[in-house]
């Protein structure tokens, strides 16, 4: 257990350092713009490209794995959306962000670094697939649901075009595609370029976790929205269970892939939940609370999942 604690604490410690710095310095959150740009457009793309380029192509062609994990995320979203509809006076817009809080984990900022540190480089394939297809799913669902909630804002066709453009131009999707292509043709970048990508790859997790801590610190919790605990419960406990069941249905899979999928599902609500809430100006305070509370509770739940994975105590697939 001590090994797991030593593995988990640096990740949560970086979030805590960012949180404390955010509380002490009180720099406006507009100052985070370049940091977020550096993470999303530079370090994480370098991480995904370099990992995928070194992953055998046959490991990336696991359609049954993609179906199992993406369907699990969709189920968690639907359950959370239903909770939001029941508790938010049937508001589609607010329920959509609630669904995001219960279904979309921190697979960008926390996921890659944590999974690779826990499971090693062999987890690169499943982590990249989960990130790519979960992002495609939820970045498509949210704009369409918001268009249904406010049909006068834009046509379905215009919304579809905007969603497609956002997806195909997303830097992490582009870097994933480039990494897969490099793996297919066995491309080896020049030494200098590879070292630059390695520097950027190593910066991804520290920068992302510190930024997450600062962002949470700048949005203090005024009161506990009473739907948030239900959504955090779905995200941190029910989502990993759903993934485990789906993998049992669509399996068998290599143990590392099972461990990676369960670990990624156990991540707390992503910072993007708040970003979407602010973009659509709906459920903003609750989204901030979900990210904060989910991150705090995941210190216990996520560490427990890491312990199950590291000690090989994760149960075998159901059948």
C-alpha positions in Angstrom: 0.0 0.0 0.0 2.9 2.3 0.7 4.1 2.0 -2.9 0.7 3.0 -4.1 0.5 6.0 -1.7 4.0 7.1 -2.9 2.8 6.8 -6.5 -0.5 8.7 -5.9 0.7 11.5 -3.6 2.9 13.3 -6.1 -0.1 13.6 -8.4 -2.4 14.9 -5.8 0.4 16.9 -4.2 0.9 18.8 -7.5 -2.9 19.7 -7.4 -2.5 20.8 -3.8 0.5 22.9 -4.6 -1.5 24.6 -7.4 -4.4 25.0 -5.0 -2.3 26.6 -2.3 -0.6 28.9 -4.8 -3.9 30.0 -6.2 -5.2 30.8 -2.7 -2.1 32.7 -1.7 -1.4 34.7 -4.8 -5.0 35.4 -6.1 -3.8 36.0 -9.7 -6.8 36.4 -12.0 -7.7 33.2 -13.8 -7.2 35.0 -17.1 -3.5 34.6 -16.4 -4.0 30.8 -16.9 -4.8 31.2 -20.5 -1.2 30.6 -21.8 -0.7 27.7 -19.4 -3.9 26.0 -20.6 -2.8 26.7 -24.2 0.7 25.2 -23.5 -1.0 22.1 -22.0 -3.7 21.4 -24.6 -1.8 22.5 -27.7 1.8 21.6 -26.9 2.6 19.2 -24.1 -0.3 16.7 -24.2 -0.1 16.4 -28.1 3.6 15.7 -27.7 2.8 13.1 -25.0 0.1 11.3 -27.2 2.2 11.5 -30.4 5.3 10.1 -28.8 3.6 7.3 -26.9 1.4 6.2 -29.9 4.2 6.4 -32.4 6.1 3.8 -30.2 3.0 1.5 -29.8 2.6 -1.4 -32.2 -0.2 -0.7 -34.6 -2.1 -3.9 -33.9 -2.6 -2.8 -30.3 -4.5 0.3 -31.6 -7.0 -1.6 -33.7 -9.1 -3.0 -30.8 -12.6 -2.0 -31.9 -14.2 -4.2 -29.2 -12.3 -2.3 -26.5 -13.3 1.1 -28.0 -17.0 0.0 -28.0 -16.8 -1.3 -24.4 -15.2 1.8 -22.9 -17.1 4.4 -25.0 -20.4 2.7 -24.3 -19.6 2.7 -20.6 -18.9 6.5 -20.7 -22.2 7.0 -22.5 -24.1 5.0 -19.8 -22.5 7.1 -17.1 -23.5 10.2 -19.0 -27.1 9.0 -19.4 -27.5 8.1 -15.7 -26.0 11.5 -14.7 -28.2 13.3 -17.2 -31.3 11.5 -15.7 -30.2 12.7 -12.3 -29.9 16.2 -13.6 -33.3 16.1 -15.3 -34.9 14.9 -12.0 -33.2 17.5 -9.8 -32.9 20.5 -12.1 -36.5 21.0 -13.0 -36.2 19.1 -16.3 -33.7 21.6 -17.7 -31.9 20.0 -20.7 -29.0 22.4 -20.6 -28.3 22.0 -16.9 -28.9 18.2 -17.1 -26.4 18.0 -19.9 -23.6 19.6 -17.9 -24.6 17.3 -15.0 -24.3 14.4 -17.3 -20.8 15.6 -18.3 -19.9 15.8 -14.6 -20.9 12.1 -14.0 -19.4 10.8 -17.3 -16.4 12.7 -18.3 -13.3 12.1 -16.2 -10.0 14.0 -16.1 -8.6 11.8 -18.9 -6.5 14.7 -20.3 -4.9 16.3 -17.3 -4.6 13.3 -14.9 -5.2 10.2 -16.9 -2.1 9.7 -19.1 0.5 10.5 -16.4 -1.3 8.5 -13.7 -2.0 5.4 -15.9 1.5 5.3 -17.3 3.1 5.8 -13.9 0.9 3.0 -12.5 1.0 0.5 -15.3 4.0 1.4 -17.5 4.3 2.2 -21.2 2.1 -0.8 -22.1 -0.9 1.2 -21.0 -0.3 3.8 -23.7 -2.6 2.1 -26.3 -5.7 1.8 -24.1 -5.2 5.2 -22.6 -5.0 6.9 -26.0 -8.0 5.0 -27.3 -10.1 5.9 -24.2 -9.1 9.6 -24.4 -9.7 9.9 -28.1 -13.1 8.2 -28.3 -14.5 9.6 -25.0 -13.6 13.0 -26.2 -15.2 12.4 -29.6 -18.4 11.2 -27.8 -18.8 13.9 -25.3 -17.6 16.8 -27.4 -20.3 15.7 -29.9 -23.0 15.1 -27.4 -22.8 18.4 -25.5 -23.2 20.8 -28.4 -26.2 18.8 -29.8 -27.9 18.7 -26.4 -27.4 22.4 -26.0 -28.8 22.9 -29.5 -31.9 20.9 -28.4 -32.2 23.0 -25.2 -32.0 26.3 -27.2 -33.2 25.5 -30.8 -33.4 29.1 -31.8 -29.6 29.7 -31.4 -28.5 27.7 -34.5 -29.8 25.0 -36.9 -28.9 21.3 -36.4 -26.9 21.4 -39.6 -24.8 24.4 -38.4 -24.3 22.7 -35.0 -23.2 19.5 -36.7 -20.7 21.3 -38.9 -19.3 23.2 -35.9 -19.0 20.0 -33.9 -17.2 18.2 -36.7 -14.8 21.1 -37.2 -14.0 21.2 -33.5 -13.3 17.5 -33.4 -11.1 17.2 -36.5 -9.1 20.3 -35.5 -8.7 19.4 -31.9 -4.9 19.2 -31.1 -5.2 16.0 -29.1 -7.2 14.2 -31.9 -4.7 15.4 -34.5 -1.7 14.3 -32.4 -3.4 10.9 -31.9 -3.9 10.5 -35.6 -0.3 11.5 -36.3 1.0 9.0 -33.7 -1.1 6.2 -35.2 0.2 7.1 -38.7 3.8 7.2 -37.4 3.3 3.7 -35.8 1.9 2.4 -39.1 4.9 3.6 -41.2 7.5 3.0 -38.4 8.6 6.7 -38.6 11.5 7.6 -36.4 12.0 11.4 -35.8 15.4 12.9 -35.8 17.2 12.7 -32.4 16.9 16.4 -31.7 13.1 16.4 -32.4 12.6 13.3 -30.4 14.4 14.9 -27.4 12.2 18.0 -27.7 9.1 15.9 -27.7 10.3 14.0 -24.7 10.9 17.3 -22.8 7.4 18.4 -23.7 6.0 15.0 -22.8 7.6 15.1 -19.3 6.1 18.6 -18.7 2.5 17.5 -19.5 1.5 16.0 -16.1 3.1 18.6 -13.8 1.8 21.6 -15.7 -1.7 20.1 -16.0 -2.1 19.1 -12.4 -0.7 22.4 -11.1 -3.1 24.3 -13.4 -6.0 22.1 -12.2 -5.2 23.0 -8.6 -5.0 26.8 -9.3 -8.2 26.7 -11.3 -10.1 25.0 -8.5 -8.6 27.4 -5.9 -10.0 30.4 -7.8 -13.5 29.1 -7.6 -14.3 28.6 -3.9 -17.1 26.4 -2.8 -19.9 28.6 -1.4 -22.3 25.9 -0.7 -22.8 22.2 -1.6 -25.3 21.8 -4.4 -27.3 18.8 -3.3 -27.1 17.0 -6.7 -23.3 17.1 -6.8 -22.7 14.1 -4.4 -24.9 11.9 -6.5 -22.9 12.8 -9.7 -19.6 12.3 -7.9 -20.8 8.9 -6.8 -21.6 8.0 -10.4 -18.3 9.2 -11.7 -16.0 7.7 -9.0 -17.7 4.4 -8.3 -20.4 3.5 -10.8 -18.5 4.4 -13.9 -15.6 2.0 -13.1 -18.1 -0.8 -12.3 -19.9 -0.2 -15.7 -16.5 -0.4 -17.5 -15.7 -3.6 -15.8 -19.1 -5.1 -16.8 -18.7 -3.9 -20.4 -15.2 -5.3 -20.7 -16.6 -8.6 -19.4 -19.3 -8.5 -22.2 -16.9 -7.6 -25.0 -13.8 -9.3 -23.8 -11.5 -11.0 -23.3 -8.8 -8.3 -23.0 -5.2 -8.2 -21.8 -5.0 -7.5 -18.0 -3.1 -4.2 -18.6 -5.9 -3.0 -20.8 -8.5 -3.9 -18.2 -6.5 -2.2 -15.5 -6.1 0.9 -17.6 -9.8 1.2 -18.5 -10.9 0.8 -14.9 -8.3 3.3 -13.7 -9.3 5.9 -16.3 -13.0 5.4 -15.4 -12.2 6.1 -11.8 -10.8 9.6 -12.5 -12.7 12.6 -11.0 -14.8 15.0 -13.1 -12.7 16.8 -15.7 -12.0 20.5 -15.6 -13.7 20.6 -19.0 -17.0 20.2 -17.2 -16.5 23.7 -15.8 -15.3 25.0 -19.2 -18.4 23.8 -20.9 -20.6 25.2 -18.1 -19.0 28.6 -18.5 -19.2 28.4 -22.3 -22.9 27.9 -22.2 -23.5 29.9 -19.0 -25.4 27.2 -17.3 -24.9 25.1 -14.1 -21.6 27.0 -13.6 -21.3 27.0 -9.8 -22.4 23.4 -9.6 -19.9 22.4 -12.2 -17.1 24.0 -10.3 -18.3 22.2 -7.1 -18.4 18.9 -8.9 -14.8 19.3 -10.1 -13.6 20.3 -6.6 -15.6 17.7 -4.6 -14.8 15.0 -7.1 -11.1 15.7 -7.0 -11.1 15.7 -3.2 -13.0 12.4 -2.8 -10.9 10.8 -5.5 -7.9 11.0 -3.2 -9.5 8.0 -1.4 -11.4 6.3 -4.3 -8.8 6.6 -7.0 -6.0 5.6 -4.7 -8.0 2.5 -3.8 -8.4 1.6 -7.4 -4.7 2.1 -7.9 -4.0 -0.2 -5.0 -6.3 -2.9 -6.6 -4.5 -2.5 -9.9 -0.9 -2.5 -8.5 -1.5 -5.5 -6.1 -3.4 -7.5 -8.8 -6.5 -7.6 -6.6 -8.8 -6.3 -9.3 -11.4 -9.2 -9.8 -11.2 -11.2 -13.0 -13.8 -10.4 -15.7 -17.3 -11.7 -14.9 -17.3 -14.3 -17.7 
